[in-house]
Amino acid sequence: MNGRRLRPGLVVALIASAGMPIAGRSAAQTSVEARSGLAVGNHTSTAAGLEWVPAFSYEVRIARRLHPHVTVSAGYVRTAFGCREGFCRGREPTVTGRHAAIGAELSGGWLWGRVGVLYGTTRVGTEGEAPRAGPGLEAGAGLRLRLGRARIGPGLSWRRMSADTPSSSDHAVALGFDLGVILEFD
């Protein structure tokens, strides 16, 4: 019984201490990140496997560092990839996801890793039914090199996005390779 009472208290204490000053100065720091690159993927309704038809993808996020190694962020993610196989044959549409993203990142030295949730729409081409907004998940990892108040580096991302329409329940999965730039403030 005491163990059950201790756990919620410990969680609250950890969350509260995450924003406290560290070593006499605040660890809080605001940054803006822009990443762009290429993504490949698949969409369940196309009856195709992983499509190696890259398309331009990008993301923009605002982040707040809570601890030297923990950052929370929110932003916009556009993920796109081409489709040539399955039901895409002869049409070759682009699958495009447009999502709001919130997440957390752990970083240490040159390495970073991110997990988050998405909410938005994913559409195959420009024809057919309008997509319904739905949830998604994302994860990413990469390297960063510090250049004064800026950081730059490559990254890999994985996204699972809802691709529902009024008549079907689908999803899309994308793998991306991108290059990012972060500008830090305060």
Helices and strands as residue ranges (DSSP letters): H 2-18, E 29-43, G 44-46, E 51-67, E 70-82, G 86-88, E 94-108, E 111-124, E 134-143, E 145-147, E 150-162, E 171-185
